[in-house]
Amino acid sequence: MKRTPRIAILGAGPAGSALAALLAGRGIQSVVFDDEKRPALLVGESLIPAIVAILRRMGIEDRVAAIAQFKPGASFFHHRGTQMHFNFRSVEGRLPPYAYNVPRPEFDDVLKDYAKELGVTFVKHRAGLVAKPGGSPELELDAAALKAGGWHDGDRPALVVDASGRARTSARLLGIKAEAGPRRDTAHFAHFTGIEHPFDQGQIVITFHEWGWSWRIPLPERMSFGIVMNPKSLPHFGANGEERLEKVLATDGILAPLAKNRRRVTDVYTYTNYQLLSDRAHGPGWVSTGDAFGFVDPMLSPGVFLALDAAESLAEMFARHGESLLDQPERLAKELARHEKRQRAWHEAWHELVAYFYDGRIVAFYERGTQLKADYPGWFSNMMEAISSRTLAMMATGAATRAAWNRGYLRGCSKWLLKPERAKELALP
Ligand SMILES: Cc1cc2nc3c(=O)[nH]c(=O)nc-3n(C[C@H](O)[C@H](O)[C@H](O)COP(=O)(O)OP(=O)(O)OC[C@H]3O[C@@H](n4cnc5c(N)ncnc54)[C@H](O)[C@@H]3O)c2cc1C
């Protein structure tokens, strides 16, 4: 008789489906719940090279490539004139020297279909949880979810993985606090045709504006365009997402000349509330992963990587100890604590890196480097430029975001090289 899986996963986003597939690849089956009510568009379209490495390890890069736009790098424009262009070739040897831009629903389907091929059961159901404060387990599936997932006669999964994204089902239910980042921006985005893109094909472009920042993510046959606006500026650009996107594209000094022939081909979607990290990611019988644990500001696109990295980390845990880990609560708790520590370290490192882009230090650093090179041409300034570019590339691609040397280098440079008043002028409002 087929045994009911011992792991239940809430959510078939990247975190949930990748985990289910990776577990199945190690002979451990799970049941994944999702109500399949996702919107037509989802954010998370720009991927970083560290994801390509994971896709290769999973053996599905070709499937993703088939639905994706090849992405050679990223460019940053500041409304005061500075431009920074990065090509992922600079991390060759450490990571694949490119990434992809993906229509997210299709990307999620690639992961889900792969998991299905490996025998994972997907159940169309929005799973409810029941809290058992202080108990072991501390939370479990409610009766409807147990039934929908095929558990009967008091049988239940030994581990519930909360991969429910921003719903943060477990944290909300258990009243787990979260540390929120300092910003309260709103993002609106949609897909367009007819926006000119005078860059390498697939290069994403981030523009710093007086009111926040915008993204241009080339996708197959269309462009994802989004704005991330601070609360003070919102009313000046209209009453809703449609009006604000339209006004920015019609009037912005950098964007308007490129967007004369724009045509919006989708509805406009809105996101608020990002930058958040839960105080706790696991307890007896459960663990949260991906956005359900926390999310980093999306300017450098780390979200899907964090979801996939967490999936790999959890799957590795079971690869090391086998499914019997589920029968050893103390050992499982220790392993989950180690997993949480790793995820927390990733979040903190990305958060620190993103802050340089918001508070003007990265653009000021770039300007200073360019100036020093002009003032003191020669091997030393060339070497400094090479080290700085590589350090930044290693961090922003996910190759070495957490590395102490890189973080120390950036901290040191911004302390000793930068003029704080210039960084202030360049900071996002
Ligand atoms: C404005 C913005 C732009 C972004 N841009 C990027 C980017 O360019 N690149 C990038 O990498 N990341 C980006 N991100 C982040 C990225 O979208 C997320 O980090 C990523 O989607 C997280 O994946 P996940 O699987 O954890 O959650 P999700 O993708 O949200 O998946 C969660 C799934 O769980 C389901 N679910 C919820 N509750 C239940 C339940 N009770 N039972 C069953 N299923 C449930 C949901 O329906 C959903 O399908 C962006 C985020 C924002 C806000």
The ligand as a Gaussian input file, in Angstrom:
#p B3LYP/6-31G(d) Opt

LIG

0 1
 C        7.774000      44.451000      -5.883000
 C        8.526000      43.155000      -5.810000
 C        9.399000      42.805000      -6.827000
 C       10.110000      41.602000      -6.761000
 N       10.975000      41.304000      -7.759000
 C       11.751000      40.181000      -7.647000
 C       12.696000      39.869000      -8.663000
 O       12.819000      40.557000      -9.677000
 N       13.444000      38.735000      -8.509000
 C       13.313000      37.924000      -7.411000
 O       14.030000      36.931000      -7.311000
 N       12.402000      38.196000      -6.464000
 C       11.626000      39.290000      -6.544000
 N       10.682000      39.546000      -5.591000
 C       10.506000      38.575000      -4.504000
 C        9.850000      37.270000      -4.977000
 O        8.657000      37.558000      -5.652000
 C        9.572000      36.346000      -3.784000
 O       10.686000      36.352000      -2.932000
 C        9.275000      34.903000      -4.210000
 O        8.103000      34.867000      -4.947000
 C        9.118000      34.015000      -2.964000
 O        8.711000      32.717000      -3.320000
 P        7.859000      31.833000      -2.299000
 O        7.720000      30.498000      -2.911000
 O        8.426000      31.938000      -0.955000
 O        6.434000      32.545000      -2.212000
 P        5.338000      32.777000      -3.323000
 O        5.937000      32.881000      -4.647000
 O        4.512000      33.917000      -2.840000
 O        4.456000      31.445000      -3.290000
 C        3.617000      31.157000      -2.197000
 C        2.482000      30.268000      -2.661000
 O        1.760000      29.812000      -1.525000
 C        0.388000      29.842000      -1.796000
 N       -0.336000      29.849000      -0.494000
 C       -0.496000      30.879000       0.367000
 N       -1.192000      30.456000       1.451000
 C       -1.453000      29.138000       1.260000
 C       -2.130000      28.155000       2.011000
 N       -2.688000      28.425000       3.197000
 N       -2.241000      26.909000       1.514000
 C       -1.687000      26.595000       0.314000
 N       -1.027000      27.496000      -0.455000
 C       -0.907000      28.756000       0.013000
 C        0.216000      31.099000      -2.629000
 O       -0.976000      31.084000      -3.337000
 C        1.463000      31.000000      -3.526000
 O        1.191000      30.224000      -4.663000
 C        9.931000      40.731000      -5.655000
 C        9.053000      41.081000      -4.634000
 C        8.361000      42.276000      -4.708000
 C        7.435000      42.628000      -3.604000

